[in-house]
């Protein structure tokens, strides 16, 4: 009897595998009949170069080579039977990125991000995403950016001071700017989200305790642990996610500390509100993501541990579709992690290309000098937010060009929810679509696509109004882009007004693909010296 049962189970499994294989073959034929395909020899060459069946540090270059050879939209079928459409065609990317209901993020990716951290808008789809987006997007209005201008300005000053001090200690040698930029982005985005000073612009950053007081970690270690664990989950099957692997154990500690930070922020908001009610205006609560979220519900915080009352939990659930309190923590963490990481990478690449191209640096410095001159004539200590926002067109173009060449999110994975056709393209349910903005930003911008040339966005230029994915597109566009623009403008103005930048030829910054482009070894070496035209 037992033998018959085992045999029947084996037969059923074989039948299921055969059916699955036939489904994959049908999908392969459908895609291969419609789209050009890289050969198996080319796929094997990629595996040999990268030691991976797909991916690796040169993935963006390889895909661009395929697009150049086969066209802007190609098919792909890997050794595991996964079928994909990879596109660098503007019309297709616009459709994929604009139709969120038809192209949600793959479920496996969303589960890997959400694991142990709570659901966020970043990983939501359908009605849940619409509810959160319609609530959160308006919160990033202009006044919250204006409010945090002072914080940005003071943190940028501290960053430059630390970098100059370190340069002087080493006798003028090039230093790795990435740790300082990392700390700057942590401080600014952390203040905006949690209303806490993380004191991260230091090689010995401040440590924060967990809610139980058993663990202390600096914020950068928390984020690194979370990212490392996410990368491991992407590469492992679901049933291995709870194994006590070293990366997952580090993640547990980081979550405990992050909860402590979150609870501390909640209690801080309660005390500030009490101060307002008592008429102490000097303690008026700042505009932060947590304060704006909680302003929309009746907040009741228990003084002892910072936990929310049951009534508040239900109000939050109704307002934001949060199924439990950890989802609100997940929302704050997702905004914080995504915001600081993208900002850190963008600042690093922009400073490097400005240091590399002295012609561009000179033009950007002229604009910064003109702004500072006007500031002095008005009797101000520093430019106002409105001056930064309206009188730095060339510096803004340098960021746009840096994001075109080295944007962090340049291979966007989506899954077809419903079978449909669009402008001659057929999208079959279950097929993954990779929007390759890295190749689009090269194929669409002419023969000099690999040149850093901010003037391509000048009025009347052929490239002036071409679609640009530096901050995403449509409803998926980054609603923190205004904050990023302000930070980069302030950094460039303060840096170029007082210093000259150059690169270290022996240690160039080479972009590598790590779930997006990153500097090689995550290091960006830049030389800083006082301006030669000033004594």
N, C-alpha and C positions, 0 to 999 in steps of 0.2 A: 504493500500500500504506500509506504513512504517513498520507495523507489519510483513508483508511478507518479507520485506528486512532484518529486524532484524533476523527473523527465518532462512532465507537462509544463513545469515552470520554465525549464530551459527552452522548450519549444516556443513558448509564448514570448520569451525574451528575444529569441532569434527572429521571430516574425515581426516584433516591434522594431528591431534593429534594421531589418530589411525594408520595412515600410518607411522608416526614418531615412534610410539611405536613398530610397526611391524619391522621396520628397526633396531631399537635397539635390539629387540629380536633375529633377524637373526644374528646381530653382536655378541650378547652374546653367541648364540649357536655355531657360528663358532669358537670363541676364546675358549669357554669352552670345545669344542670337541678336540681342539688341545693342550691346555695347562692346567696344574693342577690349581685349583682354591682354595683360602681360603674360608672356609665356612662362611655362614651368621653369625653364632655364633661368629666366630673369628672377623668378621668385626664389629659386635655390641660391642664386648669386646674392640676393638680399640677405637670406638666412646666413650665408657664409660670412658676409661683411659685418653683420650685426649680432651674430650668435643668437638670433631669435627668429621664430617663424614669421612674425610680423612685428614691426616696431624697431626700436634701437635708436641710437643717437643720431643716425643719418636718415631717419625715416622721411623727414620733410624733403630732403634733397632727392631721395629715391622716387618719391611720389611725383615730384616736379619733373623729373626726367621722364617718367611714364606719361604725364600729361603732355609734355612737349612732343613725345613720340606718337602717342595714340589719340590725343585730343583732350578737351577739357572735362569730358565725362567718360569714365572707364568702369569696367566691371572687375570684380575681385572675388576669388574663391580660394580659401586657404586650406591647409592640410587637415583642419578639424571639420571641414564641411561648412564653414560659415561663409555666407555669400553677402557681398556688400556692393554698393554703388559709391564710387568716389568721384566727387565733382568739384571742378574749379570754374564752372560756368555760372556767370552772374545770375542769369534768369532762373536756373535751377536752385542755386543757393538762396535766392530771394524767396522762392516758393517754400523751400524746406524750413528756413528760419522764420518765415512770416506766418506759416500755418501750424501753430503749435498743436492744435488738436489732431492734425493728421500726422505730425512728426514729434512725438514725445521723446524724452530721453529714454534710452534703454533701461528696462526695469532692473537688470543686474547692476548697472552703474548706480542707479538711485539707491538701491538697497545697500551697496557698498559705502556710499556716502552717509546714509542715515544710520548705519549700524552703531548702536550705543550712544548716539548723540541727539536723536529726535529729528522729526521731519521738519524741513524748512521750505521756504518758497523756491529755493534753488533746485530742490529735488521733487517738487510737487508737480502734478499735471492735472488737467481737466478743471472741474469746478473748484477744487481745492486750491489750485494755482491761481485761478482768476480772483478768488476771494482774497488771498494773501497779497497778490500783486496790486489789486485795486486799493488795498489798505496801506501797503508799505511804500509803493512808488510815490504817492503824494507827500510822504513824510520827508523825502529827500528833496524838498523844495529849496528855493534859493535862500531863504532866511536861515536854514540850518547850516548851509555852507558859509554864509556871511558871518554867522555867530562864531564859527570855529576858525575864522581867519586869524585872530590873535594867537590862538594855540598853534596854528600852522607856522606863523611867522616866528614865534619864539623857539619852536622846535627846529626849524631850519637854521636859525642862528646858532643853536647849540650844536647841531650837526657839523656846520662849517668850522666852528671853533675846535671841536674835537679832532676833525680831520687835519686841520692846520697844525695843531699841537703834535699830532702823531707824525706828520710829515717833517716837522722841525726836529723831532727826536731822532729820526732816521737819516738826517742830513739831506733832505730833499728828495729821497727816493720815492718811487711810485708806491702807493699803498692800495690795498684792496678796499674799494669803496663800498662793496656789497654789505658787509656787516653793519656799517653805519646807516646805509639806506634802509636796511632791514629794520633797524631800531627806530628810525624815523617813521616808517610806515606803521609800525606797531604802536608807537606813541600816539600818532594822530588818529588812526582808525580806532584804537582802543579807547581814547578819550571820547570820540564821537559815539561809540556804541555803549560803553560801560561807565563813562564819566569817572575813570580812574587813571592815575598817572603811573604808567608802567616803567618809566625810567629805563628805557631800552637802548638809548644811544650811548652805549658803553660796552666795552669788552667784558665787563663784569656786571651784567644787568641785575636789577632787583628781582628777588625771588618772592613768590606768593605761596601761602599755605593752602592746603586742601581744607574742606569744610570740617574734617575731623582733626586737623592739625598734625596728621601723621606724615605728610609729604610736603616738601617745598621745592618749587621749580620756577625758573624764569619763564616768561611767556613764550620766548622763542623755542624753548625745549618742548613746551606743550604743543605748539603748532607742528614742529618737526615730527613729534611722535604720532600725531594724528595723520599727517600726510603719509608717513612711512607705513602705518597700519592700513590706510586706504589703498596704497599701491599693492600691498600684500594681498588684500582681499580681492582686488581686481584680478590678480594672477592665480588665485586659489579657488577651489569649489566651495559652495556654501557650507558644507558640513565640516570644513576645516576652520571656519572663522572663529569658533569658540575654543580652539586648541590653545594651550598655554605657550604659544610661541613668544620669543623675546620681544618682538615688536608689539604684539598684542598686550603683553604685560606692561610695557612702557606706556601704552595707550591708556590702560586702566588708571595708572597714576596721574596721567595728564588730565583725564576726565574728572578725577576727584579734585584736582587743583582748579580746573575751570569752573566746576560747580561752586567752589569756595569764592572765586572771583565774582560769579554771577550773584550769589547770595549777598555778598558784601555790597554790590551795586544796588540791589533791591532795598537793603536797609538804608543805604545812603539816600535813595530817593524818598523813603518815608520820612527821614529826619529833615530833609530839605523842604518837604511839603508842610511839615509841622511848623517850620520856621516861617514859611510864607503865611500860613494861617494866623500866626502870632504877630505878624506885621514886621518881621525882621527881613526887610527887602534885600539886605546885603547877602543873604543866603538864598536868593531866588534860584530855583532849580534850573540847571542848564538844559539846553536843548540837546538831548541825546536820543539814540534809537530806543533805549529802554524806556526813558521818560515819555517819549511820544507814543510808544505802544501802550504803556500803562495808563496814559492820560485818557485813552478811549474807553476804559472800563473803570468801575469803582474799585480802587486799590485798597486792600486791607492787608497790611504786612504785620505779622507777629514780631514783636520786638526781640524775642529771644533768639530765634534762629533764621529770621528773614524769609520764612516760608509764606506762601500765599494761603489765604483762607479758602474754604471750599466754595463760598459764593463767588469769589474772584476767579477761581479756577473755571467755574461754569461760565462766567461772563466772557473770559478769554476764549474758551472753547467755542462759544456762540459767535464771537467776533472774528476769530482768526482760524477756525477749523482746527484748533489745537486739541488733540485727543488727550494729551496729558502735559504736565508742566515741563517735562524735558523737551517738548517740541518748541517751547518758547526759548529755552536755552539753545536748542539746535538752530533756531532762526538767528539769534544773536551771533552764535559762533560762525554760522555760514557766511553772514554778512561781513563779520570781522576777518575771517580767514581768507575769503575770496578777495575782499577789498585790499587787505594789506599785501597779499602775495602779488596780485596784478600790479599794484602801485610800485612795489619794490623792484620788480623786473623792468617796468617801463622807465623808471628813473635811472636805473643802471645803464640800460642800453642808450637812453638819450644822452646822458652825460658822456658816455664813451664815444658816440658818433660825433658829438660836438667837440670833444677833445681831439678826435682823429682829423676832423676837417677844420683847419684853421680859418678858411674863408667864411664858412658858416658861423664859426665862433665869433669872428670879427663883426659880422652883421648883427648877430644876436646881442653882442655887447653894445653896439651903437644904440639899439633899441632900449636896452636896460639903462644905459647912461642917460638917454633922453628922458626916460621915465623918472629916474632919480633926480635929474636936474629940475624937472617940473615939480617934483615933491618938495625940494628945498625952496623953490620960488614961492610955493604956497605956504611955507612955514611949517611943514609937517615933518615928523621924525621918520615916517615910512609911508610908502604909497598906500592909498586906501584900497579897499576891496574892489570898488568900481573902477579905479584906475588900472589895477592889475587885470581886471576882466575885459576891459575895452581897449587898452593901449599896448597890447603885446601880440600883434598879429603874427609877426615873424617867429617869435618863440613858440607860439601855438602851432605854426606850420612845422617847426622842427620836431615837435612831439608827434604830430600826425604822421610825418615821414618815418620817424623811428618806429611807430606802431605798425606802419605798413610793412617795413622790413623785418621787424623782430617782435611782432605782436605775441602776447603770451598764449592766447586761445586761438590757435590757427588750424585745428583739426577737430571739428565739432561733430560728435556722434549722435545720430538720431535714428529712430526706428519707425518704420511705416506702420501706422495704425489701421488704415483701410486701403484696400487695393483701389488705385485710381490712375488716371492718365492726366498729364499736364504738358501741353505744347509738344506732343510727340513722344514724351518720356512716360514709360509705364513704371509705376511704383507698386510692387506686390507686398501685401501684408506680411510683416515679419522680417522684411529685408532691412538691413542696416544701411544708412546713408551717411557718408562722411563728407561734410562740407569743408573742403580744403581751401581755406582762405589764404593760406601761405602761398599756394600756387596762383590763386586768383590775383593776389596783389602783385604778382610778377607777370603773368600772361596779359593782364589788362593795361599795364603801364609802359608799354613800348620797349624799344631796344635797350634803353638805359635803366631798366627796371631794378638792376642791382646797385644803382648809384644812389647815394644819400643826397637828395636834391630837394630841399623844401620849396624852392621856387616853382616846382611843378604845380603848386596849388595857387599861384598868383592869378589875379583876375585876367581872364582871357586865355589862360593856358588850356591846352587840350585835356589836361588831367584835372582841371579845377573841380569839376562837378562829378567826377567818376565815383561810384559807390565805394565806400571805405568801411572796413569791418574792425577798425581799431577798438571800438567800444561795442561791438556786436551790431545787431540790426533789428529794427522793428520792435515788437513787444518783448523780445529777448535782449534788447539793448541794455547795457549796464546803466542803472539809474544812479550810480555813484560817479559818473563821468565828470560832472561839474566839480566835485571835490578833487578828483585826480588832476583835472586841468589847473585848478587853483594851486595845488601843492607843487606841481612841476613848474608853473610860472614863477612862483615865489622862490623856489630853489634856484632856477636859472638866473633870475634877476640878482639875487643876493650873491651868488657865486661869481657871476661874470662881472658884476660891478666892482669887485675887489680883487679877483684872482684870474690867472690864466691857467688853462687846462691843457694837458698833453698826455699822450699815451706812452706806455712802455713797449717799444717795438719787440722786445724779447718775450713779452707776455701778452699777446693779443687776446682780445675777447672774441671767442668763436662760439656762435650759437649752437646748442645741442638740444635734441628733442627729449624732454622729460615731461610727458603729459602737457606739452606746450614748450615753447622755446625758452631756454635758460642759458646764461653764460656758462662756458665750459668750466667745470669744477665749481660752478657757482661763484666765480671770482671775476671782478672787474677792476683792473689795475689802472689807476689814473695818477698823474703827477699834478700837484697844485703848487703854484708859486705866486707871489705878489705881482701885480701888474707892472710891467716894465716901463710903462709910460707915466708911472707915478713914483715919487720919491718917498 
